[in-house]
Amino acid sequence: MNRRDFLRNTALITGGSMIAPSLFAKDALGSKSALTDKVTILHTNDTHSNIDPFPDNHAKYPGRGGVSRRFEAIEAVRASEENVLLLDAGDIFQGTPYFNMFGGVLEMKLMTQLGYDAATMGNHDFDGGMDGFKSAKEYADFPFICSNYDFSNTELDGLTEPYTIFKKGKYKVGVFGVGVELDGLVPDNKYGETQYLDPVEMATNYAAKLKEEGCDLIICLSHLGYTYEDKERMSDVNLARKTKDIHLIIGGHTHTFLDKPVEEKNADGKTVLINQVGWAGINLGRIDFYFEKAEFKQDIILIE
């Protein structure tokens, strides 16, 4: 597929109302009116069992977040767009008494009600142990995509997928997922004999496979973290730079609030987008990919 430079349009939405204008950069492909089709990606990360909004007297996020408001925002997008994909980049569990009381079951039920299409696992999703995650996952009507965790010798064998291809309109969207190294971060007894596979190698392999499968858009759900002071540490930025064929990395783990997706160059010198929307369900990320013939460009909206 021929690809040209991405076009960015960034806006903020609060309570479903547009509060900033859409501003387009110089466009090598022509005007927005010339575009024929669109796929809309909605995404979250590090929701950490935050079911209710923050209290109105919260020092930093008064009255923000909450699953019910996220549901309203998601449904508003689905009502206006035809091809919508809803994804999560991990750390669904741990952070409020809801997890202590229900062991992740409530989170899975609510994500199912919200209509999530897929998620990957973060390190805190192991906090209930392998059996705890397995029990909670029974209430998830969506796949968990884990490409660099080998669960062959664990209770999760066969319960996750290395990648998934979604058909949205006439376009194929390929999704794979990479997670952070568990050793030293998660107690050994929580992840058992899970084998950690090199994220760059796995991302390279699965991105190439999804390209061979004819995917028009290739997305990595990452729980590696956006970037670190130690620039050699594996992160979304390093993953983007060391791989090929990925169009979008939806990140998590570092609770990074990005006002708009960051552009990095991959190993072929082509643009990769990286986005992350903080934590606790405060923001819902939205990225619109527009397709024209065999080319695409993007419109990026951040829902707050």
N, C-alpha and C positions, 0 to 999 in steps of 0.2 A: 504494500500500500504506500503510495506517495504521501509524504507528510511535509507540510510547510510550518513555518513558525506559528506558535500559538497566539491567539488573540485573547486578551484579558479584559473582562468587564467586571468590576467589583462593586458590590453594594452591601449595605447592612439592612436587615429586616428585623423589626421588633414587633412582636405580637401580630405578625402576619401583614404588616403595613410597610411599604417601601419608604425609607426615610432618607435615602441617598440616591442621586440620579445615576443612570447607567452611562458610563463614559468609555467609549471604545478607543483603543489605540490605533495607530496607522495599520491598515489592513491590506495585506498582499493578495488576499483572495477575493476582495470585493465587499460589498455591503452585506449587513446581516440579512436583508431581504432576499438575497440570492441563495441563502442556505435552505436546504431541503428538509433535513431531518435532525432530530435532537434526542440525546439520551441524557437523562438527569440522574446524577449520583448524589444521594443524601448519605451523610455519614456521621458517626459518633465515635468517641473513644473514652476510656477511663471513666465510665459513668459511676462506678464504685457504689452500687446499691443505693444511689440517691433517687428515691422514689418521689419524695415530696419536694416542693420548692424550698429554697432557703428561707428562713423566717424574715419577716419584713424589717427586723432590727439587726440583721446580719451586717457586720462591719464592712464586708467586702462585696457580697453578692446579695443585697437585700431583695427578697421576693423573687429571685431568679431561679430558673431551672424547673424541674418537676416533670414527671412522665406525662401528665395530662396535657400540659402545654406543648410538650414535644409531639404528642399525638395530634393535637390541633394543627401544628405547623406542618407535619407530615401529610395529613389529610388535605390541607389547603394546596400543597404542591401536587398531590396526586389528582386533585380535582381539576387542575389546570394543565397538567402535563400527561402525555400518553405513555412514555417510556421511562419509568422511574425504578431505580435500584437503591435499596436501603441497606447499608453495611455498617459493621462495627469492628473496631480495631483492638478490642480486648480490654481486660480488667473490668469486667462486668460486675464481679463480686467484690465484697469487702469495703467497709467504709461507714456503714450505718447499722443500727440494731436490726434492720430488716434481714441482713445477711445472717446475723447471729441467730435470729428466730427461725428463719425458713431455709437456711442453707443454700440459697441461690434459686430455689424453686420459684419464688415470686418474681425474680428478675427474668427468668426464662419465660414464665407465663405472660408477663407484660410485654416482653420483646416480641413474643408470638402475636399478641394482640395488636401491636404496632405494625406488624407485617414485615419484620426484618427478613431480608433475603439471605444473608450470611453474616458470619462473624468469625474472628480468629480468637485464639486464647492468649490472654496476658498472664503474667506471673501470678497475680492474685487470684486468677481463676483456678489455681491449684490449692488455694488455702483450705478447702474442705477435703483435700486429698483426692486421689483418683476415684475412689468410690463415691465421694461426695459430689464431684463434678458429674460422674456418670448418672447418679440418681437425679440431679437437677436437670440434666440434659434431656431426660425423658419428656420434659414439658416444653422443649424447644422444637417448634415446627419449622426449623431452618437448619442448614448445615453449619458445622464448624470446620473451617478450612485451615489446616495446619500442615505446611509443606516441609518444615525443617525439624519437627518433632517426630521421631520414630516411636510409635506406641506399640510396636509388635509384641513386646513381652509384658504388656500391662493390661489393665482392665479396660482401657480405652481402645484396644486393638479393633479396628474396623468401624469405630464410631466417629472418626473424623475423616475428612477428605483432603487430598493434597492440592486439589484445584477443582473449580467448577466453572462451567460455561453457561451463561444466561443468554437467552434470546430475547432481545428487546426490539420490537418491530422487526425490521429486516437486518438488524445488526447483532453481532455476537460479541458479548462482553466476557472476557476471561478473567477469573479472579483466583489468586493464590495467596498464601499467608505465611509470614515468617515471624518467629518469636524470639525473645531475648534468651540468652544463656541462663539456665536455671541453677546451675551449680554455684553455690555461694549466695544466691539470692532467695532461693526457696529451700526449706528443709528437705533433706534427702527423702524422708519418709512420705513426703507429700507428692513427689513425682515418680517415685519408685525406679523402675528400670527404663524410664524414658531416655532415649538416645538423642542427643542434640547434634543436628547436622549443620554444616556450614551454611549460613544464610545466603552468602554470595553465590555459592555453587548451586544451591537449590533454586534461588531466584533466577539464575541464568538458565538452568535446565527447564524450569516450568514456564518461564516467559517464552523461551524458544518453542516449547511444545505448544503453547497457546497460539503463538504466531503461526505455526504449522497447521494448527486446527482451523485457521482462517479467522481468528478473532480480530475484530475491528478496533477494539479497545482492550488494553491489558492493564489490570489493576493489581497492585500488591497491597494486601492488608498487613501492616507491620506493627509489631510491638517491640521494636528495637530501641526506640527513642529518637527524637529529632536530630540532636547533635550534642556533643559533650566538650568540656574543656580539653580532655585528652582527645585530640583530633584523630588518633589512630583507632580509638574505640569504635566498634561497629555501631552504626547509626543509620538513619534513613538517608542522610546526606551522603555517607560513604557508600551505602548500597546503591543509590542512584548513580554515583560516579563510576562504580566498578561493574555495572551490568549493562545489558542491552535489552531493547524491545519492550520495556515497561513505559507506559504512558503516565500513570498516576500511582503515587505511593500515599496511601491513607495511613497516617501514623498514630502512635499512642505511646504510653509509658512515661514520657517526660512531662506530661500535662502542659504542653506548649500551646499557648494561644497565638495563632497566626491570623493576622487580619486578612490575608489573602494567600493563596498557594505560592510557595517558593519555587523558582525555576532552577534546576541544576542540569548540567550537561552529562550525558551518559558516556560510556566507553566509546561510542561511535560519534560523539560530539552532538548528539541530538537532545532535544529538551525533554526533561522529566519533571513533572509537577509533584511537589510534596505538600500535603496539607495535614493539619492537626488542629483540633478545636478545643483545646484545654482539658477540662475534666468536669465530672459531676453532672453532665447533661446540661450545662449552662448554655452551650451553643450547639446548634445543628448545622453541620457543614453542607453546602450545596455547590455542586459543580455541574454545569451544563455543557455537554460536548455536542457541537454542531457538526453535521456531516454534509459534505457537498461532493457528490460522485465518490471518488476514492480518496478524498482528502477530508480533514477535519480541523476544526478549530474550537475554541472553548469560550464559554461565558461563565464567570465564576461569581457566585452569590454566597455570602455568609449569612446564615440565619441566626439571629441572636435573640 
